[in-house]
């Protein structure tokens, strides 16, 4: 990776490529379009804040699409976090990385190091 700043054209192409992976998701396409539109708005002094908020929304949306609650809860490693009734971001990330595979399987068969970081656990790749 270089230290060059991406052009708006490159950013637009990357957002379209990512949105294509979620072909029927109009919300995601709308968020990306809005981020680019506000980012290009040089007269808006807080456009960076709006782009950051939009990208956070897009990332959260993608993470939820890739890790549905019922699928995460069905995993052998899932333990409900005591401080929330929902699935945590860490649990969603674990699901995206290893799906329903147990830590033991990931460690012994796949030969990845499994790091325990908090109650939800983690995986070191």
FENHUHU-V221383 format. One record per backbone hydrogen bond with DSSP energy under -0.5 kcal/mol. CO is the residue of the C=O (numbers start at 1). NH is the residue of the N-H. If there is no record, write none. Layout:
CO	NH
CO	NH
//
This chain:
7	11
8	12
9	13
10	14
11	15
12	16
13	17
14	18
15	19
16	20
17	21
18	21
18	22
19	22
20	23
22	25
24	26
25	29
26	30
27	31
28	32
29	33
30	34
31	35
32	36
33	37
34	38
35	39
36	40
37	41
38	41
40	42
41	44
43	45
44	47
46	50
47	51
48	52
49	53
50	54
51	55
52	56
53	57
54	58
55	59
56	60
57	61
58	62
59	63
60	64
61	65
62	66
63	67
68	71
68	72
69	73
70	74
72	75
75	78
81	84
88	92
89	93
90	94
91	95
92	96
93	97
94	98
95	99
98	101
100	76
102	106
103	107
104	108
105	109
105	110
106	112
113	115
113	124
115	117
115	122
118	121
122	115
123	125
124	113
//
